[in-house]
Amino acid sequence: MKQPIYLDNNATTPIDERVLQEMLPYFTQNFGNAASRTHVYGWIAQEATDLARERIAQLVNAHPKEIIFTSGSTESANLAIKGVYEAYSSKGNHIITCVTEHKAVLDTCKHLEKFGADVTYLPVKNDGRININVLEKNIKPSTILIAIMYANNEIGVIQPVKEIAAIARKYHLLFFCDAAQAAGKIPVDVINDDIHLLSLSAHKMYGPKGVGALYVRRKDPRIKLIAQMDGGGHENNMRSGTLNVPGIVGFGKACEICMNEMSHEAERLCALRNKLEASLVALNNVFINGSTQYRLPHVTNLSFEGATANGLISALHKIVAVSSGSACTSALSEPSYVLKALGVSDERANASLRFALGRFTTEEDITIVIEAITASIKNLRHQTIH
Ligand SMILES: *Cc1c(COP(=O)(O)O)cnc(C)c1O
């Protein structure tokens, strides 16, 4: 059976063959523990993780010593937010985040509220971006951290990262930025963007699942963190546990490829995304959710009036793999909290699909998807009229 065209690259990406090839020897002959200092097995593993650390650091313009390996952005967000909250408790207990953040950030903040944290969840404008003045107005003497993402996973909208960083500087606050969707797709530069803590996931950039990193700035300012995983003191005491050497090797290779190919890829995918979007919007009563100006080049989130996301997904499931804007946590699909935050009605939120193109998306794929969705929409709308 032919597999459907994959346009759900914000959920996860397939591993690049070049990444896989680089990983394979680290499952077999090079199986050493990177913390073993007494023999060549350990040395080879450590050399490999050192190279990966350099490549990952390079992608975001960090120093290799500022990269802490984790299992992905969920763990990185937990380490950043909980680690800062505990390390800076004498300064204050107030954290500012945003309603459209990923659950990894929102649920970590919710958890800390049970232990005395004061959390402000900033609203967003209709375009999905925060208002910088509203951010500034919400700062209190007890504020220690701003946690705002680089780009949103559901709508691809890019937050005003530099402006947020400037506010953090002005009030001597720390700035954690979840870059799971942005890194490797658009330029992310922790110096130029002035970010203090940044999370990354390999599987969102054609690397393996279950590996990621937290960038922790070492100077101007030097960030203190309380470890959330205790043990052998790996990763500079910030994250204990034997390193996932093959995963880290793959993550490093994935970063190197993104670094080399990002600008070309962004241009290619932007043209395909625009073609898809324009063709679907031409069906009438199809609306783009979120800013079209500040947006990842490979993402579009569309609401199809007169249809439902579930109806479209089931009608199209043999042709295209997409996801609805809504997080289907149960049989009853709740409308997406991200779209709701933009002021999108329940009906429109339940009629939205997220298209996330990727490295292996071709022009032919897009042509097929446009044809299939056009036919489906006409069919579904026809049914509702009669
Ligand atoms: C995928 C994602 C995460 C979680 O990453 P994991 O690697 O699954 O832990 C966090 N934030 C954003 C924005 C994401 O897209």
The ligand as an SDF file (V2000), in Angstrom:
LIG
                    3D

 15 15  0  0  0  0  0  0  0  0999 V2000
    7.8430   19.1980   19.7400 C   0  0  0  0  0  0  0  0  0  0  0  0
    7.8680   20.3900   20.6240 C   0  0  0  0  0  0  0  0  0  0  0  0
    8.2340   20.2910   21.9750 C   0  0  0  0  0  0  0  0  0  0  0  0
    8.5290   18.9810   22.6500 C   0  0  0  0  0  0  0  0  0  0  0  0
    9.6520   18.3750   22.1140 O   0  0  0  0  0  0  0  0  0  0  0  0
    9.9880   16.8390   22.4600 P   0  0  0  0  0  0  0  0  0  0  0  0
   11.2070   16.5560   21.6730 O   0  0  0  0  0  0  0  0  0  0  0  0
    8.8000   16.0470   21.9980 O   0  0  0  0  0  0  0  0  0  0  0  0
   10.1910   16.7370   23.9190 O   0  0  0  0  0  0  0  0  0  0  0  0
    8.2810   21.4550   22.7080 C   0  0  0  0  0  0  0  0  0  0  0  0
    7.9920   22.6510   22.1610 N   0  0  0  0  0  0  0  0  0  0  0  0
    7.6360   22.7720   20.8720 C   0  0  0  0  0  0  0  0  0  0  0  0
    7.3660   24.1290   20.3200 C   0  0  0  0  0  0  0  0  0  0  0  0
    7.5510   21.6530   20.0670 C   0  0  0  0  0  0  0  0  0  0  0  0
    7.1770   21.7870   18.8050 O   0  0  0  0  0  0  0  0  0  0  0  0
  1  2  1  0
  2  3  1  0
  2 14  2  0
  3  4  1  0
  3 10  2  0
  4  5  1  0
  5  6  1  0
  6  7  2  0
  6  8  1  0
  6  9  1  0
 10 11  1  0
 11 12  2  0
 12 13  1  0
 12 14  1  0
 14 15  1  0
M  END
$$$$
